[in-house]
Amino acid sequence: MGTMIIRMRALAEAPPRVWIAVGGFLGPATQPHIRRGLYDRAMAGAREFFLDLRELHCDGGVARGDVRALFPDHPGARFHLVGAADRIRDCVGSDPRFTVHTRLESAWNAWSQDP
């Protein structure tokens, strides 16, 4: 197995909101890095996460519980998932904390509204 790489870049911050682009491969080796990055942001006060996941690819071994564990379970935390893979969308299901955006424009419209 080759080296698995994950990239997380904050593209915009307007506390308590943050827009983060995530790219690379989601698998057992990279899950802790994503989880830590999101939890650190939540501990620093972020409550609304816009996650651009268009460049994130899922490893076939990613379990449903592992995907859900990526996202902080802090009161008031909300997640806007932009271009999430089917595997991720299936895992978050109908959880009201998540809004799935299939198009970048709809996420941008949500970002542009007052929090």
C-alpha positions in Angstrom: 0.0 0.0 0.0 1.3 3.5 -0.9 1.4 6.5 1.2 -2.1 8.0 1.7 -2.2 11.8 1.7 -4.9 14.2 3.0 -4.9 17.9 2.6 -7.1 20.4 4.6 -6.9 24.1 3.8 -9.0 26.8 5.4 -10.2 29.0 2.5 -12.2 31.5 4.5 -13.1 32.3 8.1 -15.9 34.4 9.4 -16.3 33.2 13.0 -18.0 31.1 13.9 -17.9 29.8 10.3 -15.1 28.3 8.4 -14.8 27.0 4.8 -12.3 24.2 4.4 -11.2 22.3 1.3 -10.4 18.7 1.9 -8.6 16.6 -0.7 -6.8 13.3 -0.9 -7.9 9.8 0.2 -10.2 9.1 3.2 -9.1 5.8 4.7 -8.0 4.4 8.0 -4.6 6.1 7.9 -6.0 9.6 7.1 -9.2 9.6 9.2 -7.5 10.7 12.4 -6.0 13.7 10.7 -9.4 14.9 9.4 -11.1 14.2 12.7 -8.3 16.1 14.6 -8.5 19.1 12.2 -12.3 19.4 12.6 -12.3 18.9 16.3 -9.5 21.5 16.8 -11.5 24.0 14.8 -14.6 23.2 16.9 -12.7 23.6 20.1 -11.5 27.0 18.9 -15.1 28.1 18.4 -16.1 27.1 14.9 -19.7 26.0 14.8 -20.6 26.1 11.1 -18.3 24.1 8.8 -18.4 24.4 5.0 -16.4 21.4 3.8 -15.5 21.3 0.1 -15.1 17.6 -0.4 -15.0 17.5 -4.2 -11.4 16.3 -4.2 -11.8 13.8 -1.3 -11.9 10.1 -2.4 -13.1 7.3 -0.1 -11.2 4.1 0.5 -13.5 1.1 0.2 -12.7 0.1 3.8 -14.2 3.2 5.4 -17.0 2.1 7.8 -20.2 4.1 8.4 -19.3 4.8 12.0 -15.8 6.0 11.0 -17.3 8.6 8.7 -19.7 9.9 11.4 -16.9 10.1 13.9 -15.1 12.6 11.7 -17.5 15.3 12.6 -17.5 17.0 16.1 -20.6 16.4 18.1 -20.5 19.9 19.7 -23.8 21.7 20.5 -24.8 23.9 17.6 -22.3 22.4 15.1 -23.5 22.3 11.5 -21.9 20.9 8.5 -22.3 21.9 4.9 -20.8 19.2 2.7 -20.0 20.3 -0.8 -19.6 17.6 -3.5 -19.4 14.7 -0.9 -18.9 11.2 -2.2 -21.8 8.8 -2.1 -20.2 7.0 0.8 -20.1 10.1 2.9 -23.6 11.2 2.0 -25.0 7.8 2.8 -23.3 7.9 6.2 -24.7 11.2 7.3 -28.2 10.3 6.1 -30.9 12.4 7.5 -28.9 13.8 10.4 -30.2 17.4 10.7 -26.7 18.7 11.4 -25.7 18.1 7.8 -26.7 19.9 4.6 -25.5 18.3 1.4 -24.7 20.6 -1.5 -24.3 19.0 -4.8 -23.3 22.3 -6.4 -20.8 24.9 -5.2 -23.2 27.7 -5.8 -25.8 26.5 -3.3 -23.1 26.3 -0.6 -21.8 29.7 -1.5 -25.4 31.1 -1.2 -25.7 29.5 2.3 -22.2 31.0 3.3 -23.3 34.4 2.1 -26.4 34.5 4.3 -26.0 36.1 7.8 -25.3 33.4 10.4 
